[in-house]
Amino acid sequence: MAEEEKKEDAAPEAPAPARRNKRVLIAAGGIVALVIAVGIPAGYFLLKDESKEVSEINAEMEPESKLNSEGHNDVEEELEEGEEPLGAIVPLETFLVNLSGGKYIRAQVQVEFESLDVPRRFYTRSVPIRDGIISMLTQMTAENLESAKGKDKLRAEIRSFINTTLRKEEVRRVYFTQFVIQ
């Protein structure tokens, strides 16, 4: 009889956890259904409006007569007589270097190549190029770099150094987009 009482006591306890599990599953299913029911339409309308704004902006920026079927401009920029097209321009990381004489320079350098394609050698040799430019800058004084001639000389030296490192005349120009001496 003791065994029958244990079986009877165990039987009523089993349905209670099953009811809880069903309630949890129903609640979780309701939450998932609610998220899907609200999320899909909201995401559709939000993304639809954003893509429409981007296409409207692109249409305003480029004349329609020059756009191809994909919406891109295939026509090259019209050049004036004697003007040469720009090559690929690649920004280097900002240089912050102590100059000879106690001051320091913060310079942003950008390199223009002869063609629209950046040579692979440039990326594989970017660390030695950066190191060489840092060495070049540390040997300069603030007085040398403050004049226009000093900046032009530095541009020429950087161009020559990069072309020597690349072992080919591929850099057309060097630009300074930031140049601060303190």
Secondary structure, 3 states (H helix, E strand, C coil): CHHHHHHHHHHHHCHHHHHHHHHHHHHHHHHHHHHHHHHHHHHHHHHHHHHHHHHHHHHHHCCHHHECCCCCECCCCCCCCCCCCCCCEEECCCEEEECECCCEEEEEEEEEECCCCCCHHHHHCHHHHHHHHHHHHHCCEHHHHHCHHHHHHHHHHHHHHHHHHHCCCCEEEEEEEEEEEC
